[in-house]
Amino acid sequence: MKIKLLHTCFMLGAILALQAQTKEERANEYFKNFKFDKAISLYAQIVDKGKKSDVHVIQNLADSYFNRGEYSNAEKWYSKLYMLKGNEVGENNIIKLVQCLKADMDLERADEVLLSYYQDQNRLNMIVAQRNNLDSLLLTDAQYKMDSLAFNSPKSDFSPAFYRDGMIVFSSTRDSIKAGGKIYPWNNQPYLDLFVTRPMDKEYVPDKFLVDELSDFHDASVVFSKNKERIYLTRNYFKKGKLEANKDGLSNMQIVKGEMYNGEINDVISLSINDEEYSCGHPALSANGRYLYFTSNMPGGYGGSDIYVVSLSTDGRVVSPPMNLGPAINTKGREMFPYVVNDVLYFSSDGHYGLGGLDLFKSKIISKDEYSLPLNMGTPFNSNMDDFSLIIQEQSPKGYFASNRMGGVGDDDIYYFEKIEPTDCLTYSGQVLNELTKQPVPFANVEVKNPTDGLIEILLTDEDGMYEIKLPCNRQNRLVFFKDRFSKKTIIVPTSKTPQTASRDHRVYLTPYDEIVERDGDVEKIKVDPIYFEYDKSRITARAEIELHKVLFAMQQFPDLRIKIESHTDARGSDDYNLHLSDARAKSTRKYLISQGISPDRIVSAIGYGENMLINDCKNGVKCSDQEHLVNRRSDFIVLKQDLVSK
């Protein structure tokens, strides 16, 4: 690929006299000039001669392979760095190593490296939530179908944009070499041009777009206003047919705005967000045209490239400083190719949890500076390679994206997707709440089953515990709600043979395990107030029954939970008598629980220990008050086994 182009830059000017340099210095110069193929050749010779511990050489060799999209080769050297430096290798290298491992389908090791690196609990929680969501998507039946398109070429084709009359404009290196025979040094392909085509017409040959208005260098990644009368596109800085460089000799990318009239572009201006010291590209417009989203590697970002947003005036000019979308969206990796429709931000990232390389994600736009947890879009959108530049229609779930996955025609190909026609009859929605606090339970699992189709779908509630499910017709749908360290709730929702009115506002309550147990040393006990017995009695009192309902509740909420009952007395009376009395109380308690529907095999034992385990100093011969003796007359319900993530 190709895709690195719009958030990086390339070297201008003559190459230094390499003959006078050492092999490593020449390799470094090639690396600096983005001639990664030549850098790889020299670095490989260096490490073959035994300099495998040279961290700088290994780093540049790994990055060279990674920047060329050769993830399998890059993985070897990122793994070497990881072996040498451990977690001190840094987050950026960890992200790249994980992506390379996934590209090689070594998913288990990728997860091991990822989860062992992050110590921040919030970051870990985000990764786990994204992984659970992706796992759920991969278990469900395909929701979308995908097709390759006939116009793809053996070169790089990507970044489609909706144009007029069902046509799309896209970026491609398919044309003859430009700029006096030069090629783009990053990937040894011609510079990018814009083409227009009818994507679903197999006989239509793509035409050059704005043929008289394009430069001899990169022109790519466009977006049009809704009326198609305004265009934003990404291109190099150039003047009088020559590339312009910054003080370091680098030519970055800029976003320019133009007005469209009769197939021509007029009044082209560079946006005020641009600066020759960094790149801006991949423009995207909000539905109302008031905001422009874009990718940049400007200073102050989170990673290799970040997504930003600015406000626009009615004439399409920038009227606010760039605002980074923040850590909810941007990571230490690459975030790029934003696209906005129906208050949803679609983008590509290799920093969020995915299948490998760049993956497509979506996030709900809550406000201009607040976004929901980005969720992986699963298959067929994502693969173990790079998947990016998605666009989707506003009125129907169909669109296009690009990928360099296996089986394509060229370097990058454009694919068409559309949602498979549903056979659902009922929209069923509501909220999952904490049984004890009545607060929302975010990211709870909702599993949908029915006896005819088996497992249909697994999804997650959102940050507010809300869920919405499309249920198939003529089924006894079994909805199972669960979350780690919460109880599980099952609901049966029947559907008819024909579509029904949406059924909403169904509240489901889950009990948090940690709120009904307490730890006492090395054991867990069901949390109850002391169960008091009358002096010298073993009968269950009304007061004791209130507390036993807490035990019943815990065992009903967690059906796999098993316990043992331990009863104790105070020190008054003989030791032998107290032992028999406490044992009678334990067995009386067990009998009560069984009478309320608890299976006998879930109560492993019910034993009395008399006065052998006093919890204060009120032993034989010690004068204590009735209240002090009272605390020793108790029953404990010790947890032996529980399954908190039962599915």
C-alpha positions in Angstrom: 0.0 0.0 0.0 -0.2 3.3 -0.3 -2.4 4.2 2.7 0.5 5.5 4.8 0.8 8.3 2.1 -1.8 10.6 3.5 -0.4 10.9 7.0 3.3 10.9 6.2 5.6 12.6 3.8 8.6 12.0 1.5 12.1 13.4 0.9 12.9 15.8 -1.9 16.3 16.8 -3.3 19.4 14.9 -4.2 20.4 11.9 -2.2 23.7 12.3 -0.3 26.9 10.8 -1.6 26.2 7.3 -0.2 29.4 5.8 -1.5 31.4 7.6 1.3 29.2 6.2 4.0 29.2 3.0 6.0 26.6 0.4 5.1 24.5 1.3 8.2 24.7 5.0 7.4 23.6 4.3 3.8 20.7 2.1 5.1 19.7 5.0 7.5 19.7 7.4 4.6 17.5 5.2 2.5 15.2 4.8 5.5 15.0 8.5 6.1 14.1 9.0 2.4 11.4 6.3 2.6 13.2 4.0 0.2 12.3 1.1 2.4 13.2 -1.7 -0.1 16.8 -0.5 -0.4 17.0 0.1 3.4 15.8 -3.5 4.0 18.4 -4.9 1.8 21.3 -3.2 3.7 19.8 -3.7 7.2 19.4 -7.4 6.4 23.0 -7.7 5.4 24.0 -6.0 8.7 22.0 -8.3 10.9 23.2 -11.3 9.0 26.8 -10.4 10.0 25.9 -10.8 13.6 24.8 -7.3 14.7 21.4 -8.7 15.8 21.7 -6.9 19.1 21.8 -3.5 17.4 18.5 -2.1 18.5 18.5 0.8 16.1 19.1 -1.5 13.1 16.4 -3.9 14.3 13.9 -1.1 14.9 14.4 0.4 11.4 14.3 -3.0 9.7 11.0 -3.8 11.5 9.6 -0.4 10.6 10.7 -0.7 7.0 8.9 -4.0 6.5 5.8 -2.7 8.4 5.6 0.5 6.3 5.6 -1.6 3.1 2.8 -3.8 4.5 5.0 -6.9 4.8 3.7 -7.8 8.2 5.0 -11.3 8.3 8.6 -10.1 7.8 8.1 -7.2 10.2 6.8 -9.6 12.9 10.2 -11.3 13.1 12.0 -8.1 14.0 9.4 -6.6 16.3 9.5 -9.9 18.1 13.3 -9.6 18.4 12.9 -6.1 19.8 10.3 -7.4 22.3 12.6 -10.2 23.3 15.5 -7.7 23.9 13.5 -4.9 25.7 10.3 -6.5 27.0 7.5 -4.0 27.8 10.1 -1.2 27.6 9.9 -1.6 23.8 7.1 1.0 24.0 3.5 1.1 23.1 3.9 2.0 19.5 6.1 -1.2 18.9 3.6 -3.3 20.9 0.8 -2.2 18.7 2.8 -3.0 15.6 3.9 -6.4 16.9 0.3 -7.2 17.8 -0.9 -6.3 14.3 1.8 -8.4 12.7 1.0 -11.4 14.8 -2.6 -11.1 13.8 -1.7 -10.8 10.2 0.1 -14.1 10.7 -3.0 -15.5 12.4 -1.2 -16.0 15.7 -4.1 -14.5 17.6 -3.3 -16.2 20.9 0.2 -14.7 21.2 -1.1 -11.3 20.0 -3.6 -11.2 22.9 -0.9 -12.4 25.3 1.4 -9.6 24.3 -1.3 -7.0 24.3 -2.9 -7.8 27.7 0.5 -8.2 29.4 1.6 -4.8 28.3 -1.2 -2.6 29.5 -1.3 -1.9 33.3 -3.9 0.8 33.2 -7.3 -0.7 34.2 -9.3 1.7 32.0 -7.3 0.8 28.9 -7.6 -3.0 29.8 -11.4 -2.6 30.3 -11.7 -1.0 26.8 -9.6 -3.8 25.2 -11.6 -6.5 26.9 -15.0 -4.9 25.9 -13.8 -4.5 22.3 -12.6 -8.1 22.2 -15.8 -9.4 23.7 -17.8 -7.5 21.1 -15.6 -8.8 18.2 -15.9 -12.3 19.5 -19.7 -12.0 19.6 -19.7 -10.7 16.0 -17.6 -13.6 14.8 -20.1 -16.0 16.3 -23.1 -14.5 14.6 -24.4 -15.2 11.1 -23.2 -12.8 8.4 -25.2 -9.6 8.4 -23.6 -8.2 5.2 -22.5 -9.6 1.9 -19.4 -8.3 0.1 -18.4 -8.4 -3.6 -15.2 -7.4 -5.4 -15.6 -4.9 -8.2 -14.7 -5.4 -11.9 -12.9 -2.1 -12.2 -10.1 -2.9 -9.7 -6.6 -2.9 -11.2 -3.4 -4.7 -10.4 -2.2 -1.5 -8.7 -3.6 0.3 -5.7 -7.3 1.4 -5.8 -8.9 2.8 -2.6 -10.7 5.8 -0.9 -14.0 5.8 -2.8 -16.3 8.8 -2.5 -20.0 9.1 -3.6 -20.5 11.3 -6.6 -23.4 11.9 -8.9 -25.9 9.5 -10.4 -24.6 6.4 -8.7 -21.0 7.0 -9.6 -18.0 7.0 -7.3 -14.6 8.9 -7.4 -11.7 6.9 -6.2 -7.9 7.1 -5.8 -5.6 4.9 -7.8 -2.0 4.4 -9.0 -3.2 2.6 -12.2 -2.1 5.4 -14.5 1.3 5.8 -16.2 4.2 7.1 -14.2 4.1 10.8 -13.6 6.5 13.6 -12.5 9.2 13.0 -15.1 9.4 9.3 -14.7 9.6 9.4 -10.9 7.8 7.0 -8.6 6.6 7.4 -5.0 9.6 6.0 -3.1 7.5 4.5 -0.2 5.9 1.7 -2.4 7.6 2.1 -5.8 4.2 2.9 -7.4 3.2 5.9 -9.5 1.7 8.9 -7.8 -2.0 8.8 -7.1 -4.7 10.2 -9.4 -8.5 10.5 -9.1 -10.8 8.3 -11.3 -14.6 8.2 -11.7 -16.6 5.1 -12.5 -20.0 3.4 -12.3 -19.0 0.7 -9.8 -21.8 -1.8 -10.5 -21.4 -1.6 -14.3 -18.8 -4.2 -15.3 -18.5 -2.8 -18.8 -17.7 0.8 -17.6 -14.0 1.7 -17.9 -13.0 4.2 -15.2 -12.2 7.7 -16.5 -9.8 10.3 -15.2 -11.6 12.7 -12.9 -10.8 16.4 -13.2 -8.2 15.4 -15.8 -7.1 18.9 -16.5 -7.0 20.0 -12.9 -4.8 17.3 -11.3 -1.1 17.7 -10.5 1.8 15.5 -11.5 2.0 14.3 -7.9 -0.5 12.8 -5.4 -4.2 13.8 -5.8 -6.3 11.5 -3.7 -9.0 11.0 -1.0 -11.8 13.4 -1.8 -15.2 14.2 -0.3 -18.1 16.2 -1.9 -20.7 18.4 -0.3 -24.2 17.0 -0.4 -25.1 19.0 -3.5 -21.8 17.9 -5.1 -20.9 21.5 -5.8 -17.9 21.6 -3.4 -15.0 19.3 -3.2 -12.2 18.7 -0.6 -9.2 16.7 -1.8 -5.8 15.7 -0.6 -2.7 16.6 -2.5 1.0 17.5 -2.2 2.4 20.9 -1.9 3.6 22.0 -5.3 4.3 25.2 -7.3 4.9 25.6 -11.0 4.9 21.8 -11.5 7.5 21.2 -8.8 7.0 19.8 -5.3 7.5 22.2 -2.5 9.5 21.2 0.6 9.6 22.3 4.2 12.8 23.3 6.0 13.6 19.6 6.4 13.3 18.9 2.7 10.0 17.1 3.2 6.8 17.5 1.1 3.8 16.8 3.3 0.1 16.5 2.3 -2.6 19.2 2.4 -6.4 19.4 2.1 -7.6 21.9 -0.5 -11.2 23.1 -1.2 -12.6 23.8 -4.6 -16.0 24.7 -6.2 -17.4 22.3 -8.8 -19.0 23.6 -12.0 -19.7 21.6 -15.2 -17.2 18.9 -14.2 -14.4 21.4 -13.5 -12.9 22.6 -10.2 -12.6 26.4 -9.5 -11.4 28.7 -6.8 -9.1 26.1 -5.3 -7.7 27.2 -1.9 -5.6 25.4 0.7 -7.4 25.1 4.1 -6.1 27.0 7.1 -5.5 23.8 9.0 -2.6 22.9 6.6 1.1 23.4 7.5 4.1 22.3 5.5 5.6 20.8 8.7 3.0 18.1 8.9 0.3 16.3 6.8 -3.4 16.7 6.6 -5.6 14.3 4.5 -8.6 12.0 4.3 -11.3 14.7 4.5 -14.9 13.8 5.6 -17.9 16.0 6.1 -20.7 15.8 8.6 -24.2 15.3 7.3 -25.1 19.0 7.7 -21.8 20.1 6.2 -20.8 22.1 9.2 -17.9 20.0 10.3 -14.9 18.6 8.5 -13.2 15.5 9.9 -9.6 14.7 8.7 -6.5 12.7 9.5 -3.2 14.4 10.5 0.1 13.8 12.1 0.3 17.3 13.4 2.2 17.8 16.8 0.4 17.1 20.0 -1.5 14.0 18.8 -1.7 10.6 20.4 -0.1 8.4 17.8 1.2 8.0 14.3 -1.8 9.7 12.9 -5.0 11.0 14.6 -8.4 12.1 13.6 -9.4 15.8 14.1 -12.5 17.9 13.5 -13.0 21.6 12.6 -16.0 23.8 12.1 -16.8 25.2 8.6 -18.5 28.4 7.5 -21.3 28.4 4.9 -18.7 28.9 2.1 -16.7 25.8 3.3 -13.8 27.6 5.0 -12.4 26.5 8.4 -13.5 28.7 11.2 -12.2 26.9 14.3 -8.9 25.4 15.4 -8.4 21.7 14.9 -9.8 19.6 17.7 -8.3 16.2 18.4 -11.1 13.6 18.9 -9.3 12.5 22.0 -8.3 9.1 23.6 -11.8 7.5 23.1 -11.0 7.5 19.3 -7.2 8.1 18.9 -4.5 5.7 20.2 -0.7 5.4 19.9 -1.3 3.6 16.6 -2.8 4.9 13.4 -6.4 6.3 13.2 -7.3 7.4 9.7 -9.9 7.6 6.9 -12.9 9.1 8.9 -16.4 9.0 7.4 -19.5 10.3 9.1 -23.1 9.4 8.4 -26.2 9.3 10.7 -24.2 10.6 13.7 -21.9 7.6 13.4 -18.1 8.0 12.9 -16.5 5.2 10.8 -12.7 5.1 10.7 -9.8 2.7 10.4 -7.3 2.0 13.2 -4.6 -0.4 14.1 -4.5 0.8 17.7 -7.9 -0.5 18.8 -8.6 -4.2 19.2 -9.0 -5.9 15.8 -8.2 -8.7 13.5 -4.9 -7.4 12.2 -3.5 -4.5 10.2 -5.9 -1.6 9.9 -9.5 -2.5 10.9 -12.7 -0.6 10.4 -14.5 0.7 13.5 -17.6 2.7 14.3 -18.4 5.0 17.1 -21.6 6.9 18.0 -21.1 10.7 18.0 -22.6 11.8 21.2 -21.4 15.4 20.9 -18.6 17.1 19.0 -16.2 16.2 21.8 -17.7 12.9 23.1 -17.8 9.5 21.3 -18.9 6.0 22.3 -16.5 3.1 22.6 -15.3 2.3 19.1 -16.5 -1.2 18.1 -14.9 -3.4 15.5 -17.2 -4.0 12.5 -16.2 -7.6 12.2 -16.4 -9.6 9.0 -16.7 -9.2 6.0 -15.4 -5.6 6.6 -12.3 -6.7 8.4 -9.6 -9.2 7.7 -6.1 -9.9 9.0 -4.7 -7.3 6.6 -5.5 -3.6 6.1 -9.2 -2.6 5.7 -10.0 1.1 5.4 -11.7 4.0 3.6 -15.3 2.9 4.2 -18.2 4.9 2.9 -21.9 4.0 3.5 -25.1 5.5 2.2 -27.3 7.6 4.4 -30.6 6.0 3.5 -29.6 2.3 3.1 -26.9 0.0 4.6 -24.7 -0.3 1.5 -21.5 1.2 0.4 -17.8 0.6 -0.3 -14.5 0.1 1.4 -10.9 -0.9 0.4 -8.7 -3.7 1.5 -5.4 -5.4 0.6 -6.6 -8.7 1.9 -5.7 -12.0 0.2 -7.6 -12.8 -3.0 -7.8 -9.4 -4.4 -6.9 -8.2 -7.9 -4.2 -5.8 -6.9 -2.3 -4.0 -4.1 -5.5 -2.5 -2.7 -9.0 -3.2 -4.0 -12.4 -1.6 -3.5 -15.2 -3.8 -2.4 -19.0 -3.3 -2.4 -21.1 -4.3 0.6 -24.8 -4.3 1.5 -26.8 -5.7 4.4 -28.4 -9.0 3.9 -32.2 -8.7 3.7 -33.5 -9.4 7.2 -36.1 -12.0 8.0 -36.9 -10.3 11.4 -40.4 -9.7 12.8 -39.8 -7.9 16.1 -37.6 -5.1 17.4 -37.2 -5.9 21.2 -35.3 -3.3 23.3 -34.8 -2.1 26.8 -32.1 -1.6 29.5 -30.0 -3.9 31.7 -29.9 -2.6 35.3 -28.1 -3.5 38.5 -30.6 -5.4 40.7 -29.2 -3.8 43.9 -28.4 -0.2 42.8 -30.8 0.1 39.9 -28.0 1.7 37.9 -27.3 0.7 34.3 -25.0 -2.2 33.6 -22.8 -1.2 30.6 -21.4 -3.7 28.1 -23.5 -6.6 29.4 -23.8 -9.6 27.0 -27.1 -10.3 25.3 -27.3 -13.8 23.7 -30.2 -14.6 21.4 -31.1 -18.3 20.8 -34.0 -20.2 19.5 -34.6 -23.9 19.1 -35.0 -23.7 15.3 -31.8 -21.7 14.4 -29.7 -22.2 17.5 -27.5 -19.3 18.4 -28.5 -16.2 16.4 -26.6 -13.3 17.8 -24.5 -12.0 20.7 -24.4 -8.3 21.3 -23.4 -5.9 24.0 -25.4 -3.2 25.8 -24.1 0.3 25.4 -22.7 2.6 28.0 -26.1 3.2 29.5 -27.1 -0.5 29.5 -29.4 -0.1 26.6 -30.0 -2.9 24.1 -32.0 -3.5 20.9 -32.5 -6.8 19.2 -34.1 -7.8 15.9 -35.9 -11.1 16.5 -36.7 -13.6 13.7 -40.3 -14.5 12.8 -42.2 -17.4 14.2 -39.7 -18.4 16.9 -39.5 -19.0 20.7 -36.6 -16.6 21.2 -34.5 -17.2 24.3 -32.7 -14.0 25.4 -29.9 -14.6 27.9 -28.4 -11.6 29.7 -25.1 -12.0 31.5 -21.9 -10.3 32.4 -18.7 -11.2 34.2 -19.3 -11.3 38.0 -23.0 -10.7 37.5 -25.9 -13.1 37.6 -27.6 -14.4 34.5 -31.2 -13.7 33.4 -33.1 -15.6 30.7 -36.3 -14.3 29.0 -38.5 -16.1 26.4 -39.9 -13.8 23.7 -42.2 -15.5 21.2 -42.6 -13.9 17.8 -45.5 -14.4 15.3 -45.3 -15.2 11.6 -45.7 -11.6 10.5 -43.9 -8.4 11.6 -45.0 -6.9 14.9 -45.0 -3.5 16.5 -41.7 -2.8 18.2 -41.6 -3.9 21.9 -39.6 -1.5 24.0 -38.6 -0.5 27.5 -38.0 -4.0 28.8 -35.9 -3.8 32.0 -33.6 -6.7 32.9 -32.0 -6.8 36.3 -28.7 -8.5 37.0 -27.2 -9.0 40.4 -23.5 -8.2 41.0 -21.8 -11.1 42.7 -19.4 -8.9 44.6 -22.3 -7.2 46.4 -23.7 -10.4 47.8 -20.5 -12.0 49.1 -17.8 -10.8 51.4 -14.3 -12.1 52.0 -13.2 -13.4 55.4 -9.6 -14.3 55.2 -9.2 -16.9 52.5 -12.9 -17.7 52.1 -15.9 -16.1 50.6 -19.2 -16.0 52.5 -22.6 -15.0 51.4 -23.2 -11.6 53.0 -25.9 -11.8 55.7 -26.5 -10.3 59.1 -26.0 -12.7 62.0 -28.7 -15.4 62.0 -29.8 -15.5 65.6 -31.4 -18.5 67.3 -33.2 -18.3 70.6 -31.1 -19.4 73.5 -30.9 -23.2 73.7 -33.0 -23.6 70.5 -32.4 -24.7 66.9 -35.7 -23.7 65.4 -35.7 -21.1 62.5 -37.2 -17.9 63.9 -39.0 -15.2 61.9 -36.0 -13.0 62.4 -33.6 -15.7 61.1 -35.8 -16.3 58.1 -35.3 -12.7 56.9 -31.6 -13.3 56.7 -32.0 -16.7 55.1 -33.9 -15.1 52.2 -30.6 -13.4 51.4 -29.0 -16.8 51.1 -31.9 -18.0 49.0 -31.6 -14.9 46.7 -27.8 -15.5 46.2 -28.3 -19.2 45.3 -31.2 -18.4 43.0 -29.3 -15.7 41.2 -26.2 -17.9 40.8 -27.5 -21.4 40.1 -24.0 -23.0 40.0 -23.1 -21.6 43.5 -22.5 -24.3 46.1 -22.1 -23.7 49.8 -21.3 -25.3 53.1 -23.1 -24.2 56.3 -21.2 -23.7 59.6 -23.1 -23.0 62.8 -21.6 -21.9 66.1 -22.7 -21.3 69.7 -21.5 -19.2 72.5 -19.4 -20.6 75.4 -22.2 -21.0 77.9 -23.2 -24.6 78.6 -21.0 -27.6 78.3 -18.7 -28.1 75.2 -20.4 -31.3 74.3 -23.9 -29.8 74.5 -23.0 -26.8 72.5 -21.5 -29.0 69.8 -24.8 -30.9 69.4 -26.9 -27.7 69.6 -24.9 -26.0 66.8 -25.0 -29.1 64.6 -28.8 -29.2 65.1 -29.0 -25.5 64.1 -26.8 -26.1 60.9 -29.0 -29.0 59.8 -32.2 -27.0 60.6 -30.8 -24.2 58.4 -30.0 -26.7 55.6 -33.5 -28.2 55.8 -35.1 -24.8 55.5 -33.1 -23.9 52.4 -34.1 -27.2 50.8 -37.7 -26.6 51.6 -37.5 -23.4 49.7 -36.4 -25.2 46.5 -32.6 -25.3 46.8 -31.2 -28.6 45.5 -29.6 -30.7 48.3 -26.5 -31.3 46.3 -25.8 -27.6 46.3 -25.3 -27.6 50.1 -22.2 -29.7 50.5 -22.3 -29.9 54.3 -24.1 -28.5 57.3 -22.0 -28.9 60.4 -22.0 -27.4 63.9 -18.8 -26.4 65.6 -20.1 -25.5 69.0 -17.9 -23.1 70.9 -14.7 -24.1 69.1 -14.6 -21.0 66.8 -15.5 -18.0 69.0 -14.9 -14.6 67.4 -14.3 -12.8 70.7 -12.7 -13.7 74.0 -15.9 -14.9 75.7 -14.7 -18.4 76.4 -15.3 -20.6 79.4 -14.6 -18.7 82.6 -14.7 -15.3 81.1 -17.5 -12.9 82.2 -19.3 -11.4 79.2 -22.5 -9.6 78.6 -25.4 -11.2 76.8 -24.7 -9.0 73.8 -21.1 -10.2 73.7 -22.2 -13.8 73.9 -24.8 -13.2 71.2 -22.3 -12.5 68.4 -20.8 -16.0 68.8 -24.2 -17.6 68.1 -24.1 -17.4 64.2 -24.2 -19.4 61.0 -21.8 -18.8 58.1 -22.6 -19.7 54.4 -19.2 -20.4 52.8 -19.0 -20.4 49.0 -17.3 -23.4 47.5 -18.0 -23.1 43.8 -19.5 -20.5 41.5 -19.6 -19.9 37.7 -19.9 -16.2 37.1 -19.7 -16.2 33.4 -22.1 -19.0 32.6 -23.4 -19.0 29.0 
